[in-house]
Amino acid sequence: MIEEFIKEMFVNDEEFIEIRRNDLAQQFNCVPSQINYVIATRFKPSQGYYVESKRGGGGHIKIKKVNITKSNYLMHAISSIENKITSQEVDIFISNFLSGGIISEIEAKLLKVATSDNVLIIPQQYKDSLRANIFKNMLINLVED
């Protein structure tokens, strides 16, 4: 109900809306943390939203609709990857890409194989750095012009 209410606030193709967490919680007779949960799970960048949260004063929240393309999604992921990444972290990225329809099953398999510990036959202290470089470069090649 809360999700639908917030989505209905985007009338006339408004670019963004601002809400107060406490006001919304009072309207739905719930605690503010429930509002936080709905926003955190239903208004993610992968779902086409950008959320800014301001503390204090009832917790103002600005929700902006964004047009997420495959290229934008991948570039955001690339910029979030540090100089090192574990195989488990790569698996999480790949899972998120698959669930968001960003990559195909074949692309997922290739990303996974190319970054696996079985392929990176170098001393352990260098694996996560090399894995990050390989993963970023493969993702860059998936970005469409």
Backbone as JSON Lines, residues from 0, in Angstrom:
{"i":0,"aa":"M","n":[0.83,-1.19,0.0],"ca":[0.0,0.0,0.0],"c":[0.87,1.26,0.0]}
{"i":1,"aa":"I","n":[1.93,1.22,0.79],"ca":[2.82,2.38,0.88],"c":[3.51,2.6,-0.45]}
{"i":2,"aa":"E","n":[3.99,1.52,-1.06],"ca":[4.65,1.62,-2.36],"c":[3.72,2.24,-3.39]}
{"i":3,"aa":"E","n":[2.5,1.73,-3.47],"ca":[1.53,2.24,-4.44],"c":[1.22,3.72,-4.19]}
{"i":4,"aa":"F","n":[1.07,4.08,-2.94],"ca":[0.78,5.46,-2.58],"c":[1.91,6.38,-3.07]}
{"i":5,"aa":"I","n":[3.15,5.97,-2.82],"ca":[4.28,6.8,-3.24],"c":[4.33,6.89,-4.76]}
{"i":6,"aa":"K","n":[4.13,5.78,-5.44],"ca":[4.17,5.79,-6.91],"c":[3.07,6.66,-7.49]}
{"i":7,"aa":"E","n":[1.91,6.71,-6.83],"ca":[0.82,7.55,-7.3],"c":[1.13,9.04,-7.14]}
{"i":8,"aa":"M","n":[2.09,9.34,-6.27],"ca":[2.48,10.74,-6.09],"c":[3.23,11.29,-7.31]}
{"i":9,"aa":"F","n":[3.75,10.4,-8.14],"ca":[4.44,10.81,-9.37],"c":[3.41,11.08,-10.47]}
{"i":10,"aa":"V","n":[2.61,12.12,-10.3],"ca":[1.61,12.48,-11.31],"c":[2.23,13.47,-12.29]}
{"i":11,"aa":"N","n":[1.64,13.52,-13.47],"ca":[2.08,14.46,-14.5],"c":[3.57,14.34,-14.82]}
{"i":12,"aa":"D","n":[4.09,13.13,-14.77],"ca":[5.5,12.86,-15.08],"c":[6.46,13.77,-14.33]}
{"i":13,"aa":"E","n":[6.15,14.01,-13.06],"ca":[7.05,14.81,-12.23],"c":[8.39,14.11,-12.16]}
{"i":14,"aa":"E","n":[9.45,14.91,-12.09],"ca":[10.8,14.37,-12.04],"c":[11.12,13.77,-10.67]}
{"i":15,"aa":"F","n":[10.6,14.41,-9.61],"ca":[10.86,13.9,-8.27],"c":[9.73,14.29,-7.33]}
{"i":16,"aa":"I","n":[9.68,13.61,-6.18],"ca":[8.73,13.96,-5.13],"c":[9.52,14.06,-3.83]}
{"i":17,"aa":"E","n":[8.98,14.8,-2.89],"ca":[9.57,14.88,-1.55],"c":[8.5,14.49,-0.55]}
{"i":18,"aa":"I","n":[8.88,13.63,0.37],"ca":[7.95,13.2,1.4],"c":[8.64,13.31,2.76]}
{"i":19,"aa":"R","n":[7.84,13.33,3.8],"ca":[8.38,13.28,5.16],"c":[8.03,11.92,5.73]}
{"i":20,"aa":"R","n":[9.06,11.22,6.16],"ca":[8.92,9.86,6.67],"c":[7.89,9.79,7.8]}
{"i":21,"aa":"N","n":[7.97,10.71,8.77],"ca":[7.05,10.68,9.91],"c":[5.6,10.91,9.49]}
{"i":22,"aa":"D","n":[5.39,11.84,8.54],"ca":[4.03,12.1,8.07],"c":[3.44,10.87,7.39]}
{"i":23,"aa":"L","n":[4.25,10.22,6.57],"ca":[3.79,9.03,5.87],"c":[3.51,7.89,6.86]}
{"i":24,"aa":"A","n":[4.39,7.73,7.84],"ca":[4.2,6.7,8.86],"c":[2.9,6.94,9.63]}
{"i":25,"aa":"Q","n":[2.64,8.2,9.94],"ca":[1.41,8.53,10.67],"c":[0.19,8.25,9.81]}
{"i":26,"aa":"Q","n":[0.28,8.58,8.53],"ca":[-0.84,8.36,7.61],"c":[-1.17,6.87,7.49]}
{"i":27,"aa":"F","n":[-0.13,6.02,7.5],"ca":[-0.34,4.58,7.36],"c":[-0.35,3.85,8.68]}
{"i":28,"aa":"N","n":[-0.29,4.61,9.77],"ca":[-0.33,4.04,11.11],"c":[0.73,2.96,11.31]}
{"i":29,"aa":"C","n":[1.98,3.34,10.99],"ca":[3.09,2.42,11.14],"c":[4.3,3.18,11.69]}
{"i":30,"aa":"V","n":[5.37,2.48,11.94],"ca":[6.58,3.13,12.43],"c":[7.4,3.63,11.24]}
{"i":31,"aa":"P","n":[8.18,4.7,11.43],"ca":[8.98,5.24,10.32],"c":[9.94,4.22,9.71]}
{"i":32,"aa":"S","n":[10.39,3.25,10.48],"ca":[11.31,2.24,9.92],"c":[10.62,1.4,8.84]}
{"i":33,"aa":"Q","n":[9.3,1.26,8.91],"ca":[8.58,0.54,7.86],"c":[8.6,1.33,6.56]}
{"i":34,"aa":"I","n":[8.53,2.64,6.68],"ca":[8.64,3.51,5.5],"c":[10.04,3.35,4.91]}
{"i":35,"aa":"N","n":[11.05,3.35,5.77],"ca":[12.43,3.15,5.31],"c":[12.56,1.83,4.55]}
{"i":36,"aa":"Y","n":[11.97,0.78,5.09],"ca":[12.05,-0.54,4.46],"c":[11.42,-0.52,3.07]}
{"i":37,"aa":"V","n":[10.24,0.05,2.95],"ca":[9.56,0.1,1.65],"c":[10.41,0.87,0.65]}
{"i":38,"aa":"I","n":[10.95,2.0,1.08],"ca":[11.75,2.82,0.17],"c":[13.04,2.09,-0.22]}
{"i":39,"aa":"A","n":[13.68,1.44,0.74],"ca":[14.94,0.74,0.46],"c":[14.75,-0.46,-0.47]}
{"i":40,"aa":"T","n":[13.6,-1.12,-0.4],"ca":[13.39,-2.33,-1.2],"c":[12.62,-2.1,-2.49]}
{"i":41,"aa":"R","n":[11.82,-1.04,-2.57],"ca":[10.97,-0.82,-3.75],"c":[11.39,0.36,-4.62]}
{"i":42,"aa":"F","n":[12.34,1.14,-4.15],"ca":[12.75,2.34,-4.88],"c":[14.27,2.37,-5.05]}
{"i":43,"aa":"K","n":[14.82,1.3,-5.61],"ca":[16.25,1.17,-5.81],"c":[16.63,1.7,-7.2]}
{"i":44,"aa":"P","n":[17.9,2.03,-7.4],"ca":[18.34,2.47,-8.73],"c":[18.04,1.43,-9.81]}
{"i":45,"aa":"S","n":[18.17,0.16,-9.48],"ca":[17.88,-0.88,-10.47],"c":[16.4,-0.92,-10.86]}
{"i":46,"aa":"Q","n":[15.56,-0.26,-10.06],"ca":[14.14,-0.19,-10.36],"c":[13.75,1.17,-10.93]}
{"i":47,"aa":"G","n":[14.76,2.0,-11.21],"ca":[14.5,3.28,-11.85],"c":[14.3,4.46,-10.91]}
{"i":48,"aa":"Y","n":[14.81,4.36,-9.7],"ca":[14.64,5.45,-8.73],"c":[15.96,5.8,-8.07]}
{"i":49,"aa":"Y","n":[16.08,7.06,-7.71],"ca":[17.23,7.53,-6.93],"c":[16.66,8.19,-5.68]}
{"i":50,"aa":"V","n":[17.15,7.79,-4.51],"ca":[16.6,8.28,-3.25],"c":[17.66,9.06,-2.49]}
{"i":51,"aa":"E","n":[17.27,10.27,-2.05],"ca":[18.1,11.07,-1.17],"c":[17.37,11.18,0.15]}
{"i":52,"aa":"S","n":[18.05,10.9,1.23],"ca":[17.43,10.95,2.54],"c":[18.1,12.03,3.37]}
{"i":53,"aa":"K","n":[17.28,12.87,3.99],"ca":[17.8,13.92,4.86],"c":[17.33,13.64,6.27]}
{"i":54,"aa":"R","n":[18.27,13.6,7.18],"ca":[17.96,13.31,8.58],"c":[17.37,14.55,9.26]}
{"i":55,"aa":"G","n":[16.64,14.29,10.32],"ca":[16.07,15.38,11.12],"c":[14.79,15.93,10.52]}
{"i":56,"aa":"G","n":[14.04,16.62,11.33],"ca":[12.81,17.27,10.87],"c":[11.8,16.31,10.3]}
{"i":57,"aa":"G","n":[11.73,15.13,10.84],"ca":[10.75,14.16,10.35],"c":[11.28,13.32,9.21]}
{"i":58,"aa":"G","n":[12.53,13.51,8.84],"ca":[13.15,12.69,7.81],"c":[12.62,12.95,6.42]}
{"i":59,"aa":"H","n":[13.04,14.03,5.82],"ca":[12.65,14.33,4.44],"c":[13.3,13.34,3.5]}
{"i":60,"aa":"I","n":[12.54,12.84,2.55],"ca":[13.06,11.9,1.56],"c":[12.67,12.42,0.19]}
{"i":61,"aa":"K","n":[13.68,12.5,-0.68],"ca":[13.46,12.93,-2.06],"c":[13.64,11.7,-2.94]}
{"i":62,"aa":"I","n":[12.61,11.37,-3.72],"ca":[12.66,10.22,-4.61],"c":[12.58,10.75,-6.04]}
{"i":63,"aa":"K","n":[13.57,10.37,-6.82],"ca":[13.65,10.85,-8.19],"c":[13.55,9.67,-9.15]}
{"i":64,"aa":"K","n":[12.74,9.82,-10.19],"ca":[12.66,8.79,-11.22],"c":[13.84,8.99,-12.16]}
{"i":65,"aa":"V","n":[14.52,7.91,-12.47],"ca":[15.63,7.98,-13.41],"c":[15.43,6.94,-14.5]}
{"i":66,"aa":"N","n":[15.94,7.26,-15.66],"ca":[15.85,6.33,-16.78],"c":[17.11,5.47,-16.77]}
{"i":67,"aa":"I","n":[16.98,4.25,-16.32],"ca":[18.12,3.36,-16.22],"c":[18.23,2.54,-17.5]}
{"i":68,"aa":"T","n":[19.32,2.76,-18.19],"ca":[19.59,1.95,-19.37],"c":[20.63,0.9,-18.99]}
{"i":69,"aa":"K","n":[20.82,-0.06,-19.85],"ca":[21.82,-1.09,-19.61],"c":[23.19,-0.43,-19.42]}
{"i":70,"aa":"S","n":[23.51,0.52,-20.29],"ca":[24.81,1.18,-20.22],"c":[24.96,1.97,-18.92]}
{"i":71,"aa":"N","n":[23.92,2.7,-18.52],"ca":[23.98,3.47,-17.27],"c":[24.17,2.53,-16.07]}
{"i":72,"aa":"Y","n":[23.45,1.43,-16.08],"ca":[23.52,0.46,-15.0],"c":[24.93,-0.1,-14.9]}
{"i":73,"aa":"L","n":[25.49,-0.51,-16.03],"ca":[26.84,-1.08,-16.04],"c":[27.88,-0.05,-15.63]}
{"i":74,"aa":"M","n":[27.76,1.18,-16.12],"ca":[28.73,2.21,-15.76],"c":[28.67,2.51,-14.27]}
{"i":75,"aa":"H","n":[27.47,2.51,-13.7],"ca":[27.34,2.71,-12.26],"c":[28.03,1.57,-11.5]}
{"i":76,"aa":"A","n":[27.84,0.35,-11.97],"ca":[28.47,-0.81,-11.33],"c":[29.99,-0.71,-11.44]}
{"i":77,"aa":"I","n":[30.49,-0.37,-12.62],"ca":[31.93,-0.26,-12.84],"c":[32.54,0.77,-11.89]}
{"i":78,"aa":"S","n":[31.87,1.91,-11.76],"ca":[32.41,2.97,-10.9],"c":[32.34,2.6,-9.41]}
{"i":79,"aa":"S","n":[31.49,1.64,-9.06],"ca":[31.39,1.24,-7.66],"c":[32.4,0.15,-7.28]}
{"i":80,"aa":"I","n":[33.05,-0.43,-8.28],"ca":[34.01,-1.5,-8.01],"c":[35.36,-0.87,-7.64]}
{"i":81,"aa":"E","n":[35.87,-1.27,-6.5],"ca":[37.16,-0.74,-6.02],"c":[38.31,-1.4,-6.79]}
{"i":82,"aa":"N","n":[39.51,-1.27,-6.28],"ca":[40.69,-1.84,-6.92],"c":[40.81,-3.35,-6.71]}
{"i":83,"aa":"K","n":[40.03,-3.87,-5.79],"ca":[40.03,-5.31,-5.5],"c":[38.58,-5.78,-5.39]}
{"i":84,"aa":"I","n":[38.35,-7.04,-5.8],"ca":[37.02,-7.63,-5.66],"c":[37.17,-9.14,-5.5]}
{"i":85,"aa":"T","n":[36.39,-9.72,-4.6],"ca":[36.44,-11.17,-4.37],"c":[35.53,-11.87,-5.38]}
{"i":86,"aa":"S","n":[35.71,-13.18,-5.51],"ca":[34.85,-13.94,-6.42],"c":[33.4,-13.94,-5.92]}
{"i":87,"aa":"Q","n":[33.22,-13.9,-4.6],"ca":[31.86,-13.84,-4.06],"c":[31.18,-12.52,-4.42]}
{"i":88,"aa":"E","n":[31.93,-11.42,-4.38],"ca":[31.37,-10.11,-4.75],"c":[31.04,-10.08,-6.24]}
{"i":89,"aa":"V","n":[31.88,-10.68,-7.06],"ca":[31.59,-10.78,-8.5],"c":[30.3,-11.56,-8.7]}
{"i":90,"aa":"D","n":[30.13,-12.66,-7.97],"ca":[28.9,-13.46,-8.08],"c":[27.66,-12.64,-7.75]}
{"i":91,"aa":"I","n":[27.76,-11.77,-6.75],"ca":[26.63,-10.92,-6.37],"c":[26.3,-9.95,-7.5]}
{"i":92,"aa":"F","n":[27.33,-9.31,-8.07],"ca":[27.1,-8.41,-9.21],"c":[26.43,-9.15,-10.35]}
{"i":93,"aa":"I","n":[26.97,-10.32,-10.69],"ca":[26.42,-11.09,-11.8],"c":[24.97,-11.48,-11.53]}
{"i":94,"aa":"S","n":[24.67,-11.89,-10.32],"ca":[23.3,-12.25,-9.96],"c":[22.37,-11.04,-10.12]}
{"i":95,"aa":"N","n":[22.82,-9.88,-9.66],"ca":[22.01,-8.67,-9.8],"c":[21.82,-8.28,-11.26]}
{"i":96,"aa":"F","n":[22.88,-8.42,-12.06],"ca":[22.77,-8.12,-13.5],"c":[21.75,-9.04,-14.16]}
{"i":97,"aa":"L","n":[21.81,-10.32,-13.81],"ca":[20.87,-11.29,-14.39],"c":[19.43,-10.98,-13.99]}
{"i":98,"aa":"S","n":[19.22,-10.74,-12.7],"ca":[17.84,-10.49,-12.23],"c":[17.29,-9.19,-12.8]}
{"i":99,"aa":"G","n":[18.17,-8.25,-13.13],"ca":[17.71,-6.98,-13.72],"c":[17.64,-7.02,-15.23]}
{"i":100,"aa":"G","n":[17.96,-8.17,-15.83],"ca":[17.91,-8.29,-17.29],"c":[19.01,-7.5,-17.99]}
{"i":101,"aa":"I","n":[20.08,-7.22,-17.29],"ca":[21.17,-6.41,-17.84],"c":[22.1,-7.25,-18.7]}
{"i":102,"aa":"I","n":[22.32,-8.51,-18.32],"ca":[23.17,-9.41,-19.09],"c":[22.43,-10.71,-19.36]}
{"i":103,"aa":"S","n":[22.92,-11.43,-20.34],"ca":[22.33,-12.74,-20.68],"c":[23.0,-13.83,-19.85]}
{"i":104,"aa":"E","n":[22.43,-15.02,-19.91],"ca":[23.01,-16.17,-19.21],"c":[24.42,-16.47,-19.73]}
{"i":105,"aa":"I","n":[24.61,-16.36,-21.02],"ca":[25.92,-16.63,-21.61],"c":[26.94,-15.6,-21.13]}
{"i":106,"aa":"E","n":[26.55,-14.33,-21.12],"ca":[27.45,-13.29,-20.62],"c":[27.8,-13.53,-19.16]}
{"i":107,"aa":"A","n":[26.81,-13.95,-18.38],"ca":[27.04,-14.23,-16.96],"c":[28.06,-15.35,-16.8]}
{"i":108,"aa":"K","n":[27.91,-16.41,-17.57],"ca":[28.85,-17.53,-17.49],"c":[30.27,-17.08,-17.85]}
{"i":109,"aa":"L","n":[30.39,-16.28,-18.9],"ca":[31.71,-15.81,-19.32],"c":[32.35,-14.92,-18.25]}
{"i":110,"aa":"L","n":[31.56,-14.02,-17.67],"ca":[32.08,-13.17,-16.59],"c":[32.54,-14.01,-15.41]}
{"i":111,"aa":"K","n":[31.75,-15.0,-15.07],"ca":[32.06,-15.86,-13.92],"c":[33.33,-16.67,-14.16]}
{"i":112,"aa":"V","n":[33.44,-17.27,-15.33],"ca":[34.6,-18.1,-15.65],"c":[35.87,-17.25,-15.7]}
{"i":113,"aa":"A","n":[35.8,-16.09,-16.34],"ca":[36.99,-15.26,-16.52],"c":[37.51,-14.69,-15.2]}
{"i":114,"aa":"T","n":[36.66,-14.63,-14.19],"ca":[37.08,-14.05,-12.91],"c":[37.2,-15.08,-11.79]}
{"i":115,"aa":"S","n":[37.1,-16.35,-12.14],"ca":[37.14,-17.4,-11.1],"c":[38.57,-17.65,-10.62]}
{"i":116,"aa":"D","n":[38.69,-18.14,-9.42],"ca":[39.99,-18.47,-8.85],"c":[40.71,-19.55,-9.66]}
{"i":117,"aa":"N","n":[39.96,-20.4,-10.32],"ca":[40.56,-21.48,-11.12],"c":[41.36,-20.93,-12.3]}
{"i":118,"aa":"V","n":[40.95,-19.78,-12.81],"ca":[41.61,-19.17,-13.96],"c":[42.76,-18.26,-13.53]}
{"i":119,"aa":"L","n":[42.6,-17.63,-12.4],"ca":[43.61,-16.68,-11.92],"c":[44.71,-17.45,-11.18]}
{"i":120,"aa":"I","n":[45.64,-17.96,-11.94],"ca":[46.7,-18.78,-11.37],"c":[47.9,-17.88,-11.06]}
{"i":121,"aa":"I","n":[47.72,-17.11,-10.02],"ca":[48.75,-16.2,-9.53],"c":[48.71,-16.25,-8.01]}
{"i":122,"aa":"P","n":[49.72,-15.69,-7.34],"ca":[49.68,-15.69,-5.88],"c":[48.4,-15.03,-5.34]}
{"i":123,"aa":"Q","n":[47.89,-15.57,-4.26],"ca":[46.62,-15.14,-3.66],"c":[46.54,-13.63,-3.44]}
{"i":124,"aa":"Q","n":[47.65,-13.01,-3.01],"ca":[47.6,-11.58,-2.68],"c":[47.31,-10.7,-3.9]}
{"i":125,"aa":"Y","n":[47.44,-11.24,-5.13],"ca":[47.19,-10.45,-6.34],"c":[45.86,-10.78,-7.02]}
{"i":126,"aa":"K","n":[45.22,-11.86,-6.61],"ca":[44.01,-12.33,-7.3],"c":[42.88,-11.31,-7.32]}
{"i":127,"aa":"D","n":[42.59,-10.7,-6.17],"ca":[41.44,-9.79,-6.12],"c":[41.67,-8.52,-6.94]}
{"i":128,"aa":"S","n":[42.91,-8.08,-7.04],"ca":[43.23,-6.91,-7.88],"c":[43.09,-7.26,-9.36]}
{"i":129,"aa":"L","n":[43.64,-8.38,-9.75],"ca":[43.54,-8.81,-11.15],"c":[42.08,-9.07,-11.52]}
{"i":130,"aa":"R","n":[41.35,-9.7,-10.6],"ca":[39.93,-10.0,-10.83],"c":[39.15,-8.7,-11.06]}
{"i":131,"aa":"A","n":[39.44,-7.67,-10.28],"ca":[38.74,-6.37,-10.44],"c":[39.04,-5.79,-11.81]}
{"i":132,"aa":"N","n":[40.29,-5.84,-12.24],"ca":[40.65,-5.31,-13.56],"c":[39.96,-6.07,-14.69]}
{"i":133,"aa":"I","n":[39.98,-7.38,-14.6],"ca":[39.33,-8.19,-15.63],"c":[37.82,-7.93,-15.66]}
{"i":134,"aa":"F","n":[37.21,-7.94,-14.49],"ca":[35.75,-7.76,-14.4],"c":[35.34,-6.38,-14.93]}
{"i":135,"aa":"K","n":[36.04,-5.33,-14.52],"ca":[35.71,-3.98,-15.01],"c":[35.87,-3.89,-16.52]}
{"i":136,"aa":"N","n":[36.95,-4.44,-17.05],"ca":[37.18,-4.36,-18.49],"c":[36.15,-5.16,-19.29]}
{"i":137,"aa":"M","n":[35.73,-6.29,-18.75],"ca":[34.68,-7.06,-19.43],"c":[33.36,-6.29,-19.4]}
{"i":138,"aa":"L","n":[33.05,-5.66,-18.26],"ca":[31.81,-4.88,-18.17],"c":[31.84,-3.68,-19.12]}
{"i":139,"aa":"I","n":[33.0,-3.04,-19.21],"ca":[33.13,-1.89,-20.14],"c":[32.8,-2.32,-21.56]}
{"i":140,"aa":"N","n":[33.22,-3.53,-21.9],"ca":[32.95,-4.03,-23.26],"c":[31.48,-4.41,-23.47]}
{"i":141,"aa":"L","n":[30.72,-4.53,-22.4],"ca":[29.28,-4.79,-22.52],"c":[28.47,-3.5,-22.64]}
{"i":142,"aa":"V","n":[29.11,-2.37,-22.31],"ca":[28.42,-1.07,-22.41],"c":[28.17,-0.75,-23.88]}
{"i":143,"aa":"E","n":[26.93,-0.4,-24.17],"ca":[26.55,-0.07,-25.54],"c":[26.7,1.41,-25.76]}
{"i":144,"aa":"D","n":[27.08,1.78,-26.97],"ca":[27.24,3.21,-27.29],"c":[25.93,3.95,-27.3]}
